[in-house]
């Protein structure tokens, strides 16, 4: 009998013999094809299939012959289309009475432009920005050209890169200002602070301004008279809207572009990180069936975003919500949104009159600008409607003063107003680089007198994550004034109220905002320097 070792040795020898014989067979047999020829054949097949697709949609091929042409193109590839191309060139030569070479050169240029546009579209990804006017027309359609010249491509590229940079850096405004006769400055307002991005040559920047004005529906030949317009930019599946304003300045024309916040439509009060007491007051006031809630603050203080957050607290399926805005910044599902257009005589006042005949439960007024709008909104608040509105002013007290200065009746104001909300936006410290603040002894003593420990306070440093600013994003600080019965009586009867509010309560409102800001400082959200910058 064979031992296990002997069996293993015999098996290895047999396996080695089989492998050597198989190798000899493979070496003795030639491959039946050339790999290079196979690659070329596959490429030719795909090229023919591509040209079949091109021929199927080509205007050179009559509809009744397309089936035959597709079969021939499948075999001949580009040769048939080349023949058709030359035939079409000869036909256009007879029609235009031009030289054959001139027509051929123009046809080749148009074909090259088409190929470049196809390649450009195929290379598009989520980072590509496409500019369109408010009706959806592209930059090329607006310029009235079917092809893009090299100069046009450079202009479009500069415009797209400017818009892309603003979106990437979360800018709220783009400012293009003339510095002198030979240069312009491009600035972005990021988290409420302007930053100079670059300086541009005057000729190049004028072309950039003209391209933005063209896509915004503005007159590019008018450089002195102020104009307004708007456009949209699509980036992947996201669409951003922009509001444009131009004006003639000393050294040339300046342009201001506001980036509208489309995310405001999904913003809620819970995401505002408010103190529980303030959140409870806001929710209780929104739940009331009637009355006015007025949001106050300077330009850029986030009033519209807070307005949308309040509207998102309302059940829009069971309550008829109508908004009057200028412009509409975000879409609110199950709400009727009307945009103001003074050129078409669609104003806040005229629209509010018609809205009252549409059985509204909640009315949102984008901004109170005149006495007529204020009176209509306050009367609506008295007649069973919940009215949300904004007003440009410094504090809650100055909001009452301004409404009275507009000519609103004190009785009407006292009866219709429920809540005043004064708001500011402060920058949040960057979580990647913030460090404990280094404060002077006098400042530490002042904080301790208010019950604040200096060890709980942080300061900005700056890193790559926050673009070396020390801040990333913003948060709101609010001062609420509930109009109770005592306040209503004072507004309606006290003639000296206006004088007192102008001085005493205005300062108190700013002090309340500072107090709300200090709570954010103690929580490590923002810094003392930021509160001083925003509130004073």
Secondary structure, 3 states (H helix, E strand, C coil): CCCHHHHHHHHHHHHHHHHHHHHHHHHHCCCCCCHHHHHHHHHHHHHHHHHHHHHHCCCCCCHHHHHHHHHHHHHHCHHHHHHHHHHHHHHHHHHHCCCHHHHHHHHHHHHHHHHHHHHHHHCCCCCCEEEEECCCCEHHHHHCCCCCCHHHHHHHHHHHHHHHHHHHCCEEEEEEEECCCCEEEEEEEECCEEEEEEEEEHHHHHHHHHHHHHHCCCCCCCCCCCEEEEEEEEECCEEEEEEEEEEECCCCEEEEEEECCHHHHHCCHHHHCCCHHHHHHHHHHHCCCCEEEEEEECCCCCHHHHHHHHHCCCCCCCCCEEEEECCCCCCCCCCEEEECEHHHCECHHHHHHHHCCCCCCEEEECCCCCHHHHHHHHHHHHCCCEEEEEEECCCHHHHHHHHHHCCCCHHHHHHHEEEEEEEEEEEEECCCCCEECCCCHHHHHHHHHCCCCHHHCEECCCCCCCCCCCEEEEEEEEEEEECCHHHHHHHHHCCCHHHHHHHHHHHHHHHHHHHHHHHHHHCCCCCHHHHHHHCC
